[in-house]
Amino acid sequence: SMGMNNKIFALAQGVRKIGRNSFWNCRKLEKLIIPASVREIGYNPFANCMKLEFENHSDKFSVENGLLLDRDKKQLICCTSKVAQHGVQLPSSLINIGRNAFTGCESLIELNIPEEVQQISRGAFSGCINLAKITIPKTVKRIEGWAFNGCLKLKQIRISKETTVATTALNNCNAE
């Protein structure tokens, strides 16, 4: 297990999978080094890791503008609060904002989702307590459950009529 003072954590070479929730709430962790051996990452295992940045050595994943993505940059796995401080640039290749991708990303204030995106997965923006403005293109076909759970500052959200929205998508959120 990790010592409480370790701000940098290098996963052992040979680790193949980072399971969901494995780094959940590691608030002091500042850098995670992903070795070449990693082949699989569960639903955002880094949710609520406020200060975290990634260094990636696996050819199954990529890091762009601080964002942790799959190799083809079609799926966003994680954007941390540290990364979002200077605004988030999502790649134009993005199709899916993955489960819990922005969970606990308290520095996120506004976001433009690129035109190619088709899905906002379960819990994607949960706990983004300062998110005030988001642009959702009509290419988005589905917004899954709890996607904006707890987004207290999000007062207005425009969603196309063609988009399927889960009943819990806007729970604990003041948006209309």
N, C-alpha and C positions, 0 to 999 in steps of 0.2 A: 504494500500500500504506500501511498504517497506521503512524504513528510509534509507537514503543514506549511513549511517555509519554502518549499520548492515552487518557484515562479515559472520555471521552464521544465517541461516534462517531455522526454523523448521516449516514445513507445519502443519496446524492444524489437529489434530486427527479427522477423519470424512471426510477429503478430499478424494474423490474417483478417481479423474482424474487430471492429470497434462497435460493440453492441449498443442498442438504444439505451438512453439514460446513464451510460457509463461515466460521463463527466458532468452530469446534471448538477447545477448549483456549485460548481467549483469556482467560486467568485474571485479567488486570488490568483488563479492560474493565468499567466500572461502569455505563454507561448507553448504550443503543442507541435512537436515534430512527428510527422506521420511517415513511417519508414516505407521503403519500396515494397515490402512484403504485404502491406494492407490491400485487400481485395474488396472488402465490403465494409460499409458504414451504415449502421441502423438509422432509424428516424432520428433526426438531430440529437446526437448524444451530448451536445455541448450547450443545450438550452440553459439560459441564465448564467453563462460564463461571461461575465461582464467585460473583463479586461483581455480576453483571449484573442491572440493572433495565431495564424497557422503557417507552418513551413511543411510543404508537401513533397515527398519523394516517390509517391506511388503513381504509376502510369494509369491507374483507374480513376484518378481524381485530378482536379486542377484547382489552382487558387488564382483568382483574378480580382484586382482591386480589393484584396483582402477577403473576398468571398470564397467559401469552400463549395465547390461544384463537382458534378460528375465529370468524367473525362471530356465529353463532348459539349460541356457547358449548356446542357439542355435542362438540367435539374439543379436547383439551388438547395444545398444541404444545410448551410449555416451562414448567417450573418450575425456577428456579435455586436454588442453595444459599442465596443472599442472601434470596430470597423465603421459603424454607422455615424460616428461623431462628425465625420467630414462629409456626410452625404453618401448615398449609396448609388453606385452605377451598376445597374444590372446588365449583363451581356445581352445583345440583341438575339442571340441564339436560344435564349431561355424559353422553355415550354412549360415547365412545372416549378412552382414555388413549393418546395418540399414540406413535409410535415414538421411543424414547429420550427421552421427555418429561422424565423425572427423572434422566437419566444424569449421574453425578458429583455428585448432589445430596447432599453429605456431611452437611448439617445436618438432613436429614430423619430423624426418630426414630420417629414414628408417623403413621399415616394412616387415615382412614375414607373408604372409597370409597362415594359415594352410590348409592342403590338403582337409578338409571336406567342405570348403566354396564353396557355389554354386552361390551366388549372391552378387554383390556390388551394393547397392541401389543408387537411385537418390541423387546426391550431396554429396555422402559419404565422399569424401576427399576435398570438395570445400574449397578454401582458406587455404590449407595446404602449405603455401608459401615456406617452407623450406624442404618439402619432396623431397628427391633426389633419393631414391632407394626404389622400391617396388617389391616384388616377388608375382606374381599372378599364382596360380597353375592351371593346365588345368581342374580341377574339376569345376572351375567357369564357369557357363553356361551363365550368363548375367551380363553385366556392363551397368547400366542405365544412363540416361541423366545427364549431368553436374557432373558426378562422380569425375572427376579430374579437375574441373573448377578452374582456377587460380593457379594451381600447377606449379609455374614458374620455379622451379629448377629441375623439373622432365624432364630429357632430353631423357631418353630411357625407354620404357616400353614394356615388352614382353607379348603378349597376344596370347593364343592358337587359332588356326584356328576354333576350335569348339565353341569358345565363341562368343556370340552375343553381339555386342557393339553398343550402341545408338549413333546416329550421333553427338550429343552434348557432349558425354562423355569426350572428350579431349579438349573442348573449353578453350581458354585463357590459353593454356598450351603448352609448347614447345616440348613435347614428340613426338617421332617418332614411 
